[in-house]
């Protein structure tokens, strides 16, 4: 156990200083299976789509739209430019979980 403390290894989220709650963990899994192939959420690296690290810390999304729950949910549901729509794949609670997870990044 002392090794984990000295290594800085922890289940705590770096940004929050606490472990992810159940909704955020669910969002993390959903992000990994639906979004991660095109977007990074936990690094400054861009992949096929914009990097989403700290997306809710900014005033605007990469598209220029306001960085708020409503706009992100709309993009997830209906897509934008080359991003596909996920409204037929993910239900509202799943999209809300992804948004909760993105707020931790």
N, C-alpha and C positions, 0 to 999 in steps of 0.2 A: 504494500500500500504506500509506503514511503516513496518508492520509486515513482509512482504515478504523480505524487505531489511534486517531487523534484523535477520531473520531466515536463511538468505543466500539462500533463494529460488529464483530461476531465471530460465529463459529459456536458459541461456548461457551454452554452452558446457564447462565443467571444463577444458579440455585440451586447447581449442581454445580461451576461454574467449569471445566468441561471440555465437549467436544462430547458429544452423545448417542452411546451405543454402538449397534450394529446392532439389538439387541432394542428399545431405547428408541425409535429412529427408526421401526421397524416399528410399535410401539405408537402413536406420534404419528400416523402415517398412518391406522391403524385407528381411533383416537379421532376423527380429523377426519371420516372417512367414516361412522362409526356413532354417535358420541356427541355431537359438537360441536353438532348442531342443537338439543340440549336442555341441554347442560352446557358451561360454560366451565372450562378447566383452567389458564389462564394469566392470568386477571384476576380481580378481585374482583366482577365483574358476574355476577349471577344471570340465567339465561335461563328456560326452561320448568322445568328441574330445578335442583337445588342447584349452586352453584359448587363445583368440585372442586380449586381451587388450594390446595395445602398440605394436602390431605385426609389424607395419611399423617403429617403433622406433628402432627396432633391425636390425642387419645386416643379420640375417638368420631366416627363418621360422622354426617352430619346426621340420620339415622334414630335415633341413640342406640346403635346397635350398635358393637362395638369396631372401630376403624380398623386392620384387619389384612388381610393377603393373602386369607386364607380367607373372610372375610365379604364383601370386595369381589368376589371371584370368584363367590361364591354369588349376590350381587345381579346381577352381569352374566349369569350363566347362567340364573337363574330369575326375574329381575325383582323388582319391589317396588312395590306400589301402582300408580301410573300408568306406571311404567317398564316397558317390555316386556322379555321374556326374550330373551337373545341366544344361549342355549345351542344352538339349532338353526342359528344363523347363523355363529357363531364357534367354532372349535375351542379346546381347552385352551391350545395354544401361542399362539394369537392373543389370548386373554384374558390370559394371562401377560404378553404384550408390552404390552398396554394398562396393566396394573398396573405394570409396570416404568416406562412413560412417566409415569404419574400420580405416581410417587415422585420424579420429577425436577421436578415443578411445585410 
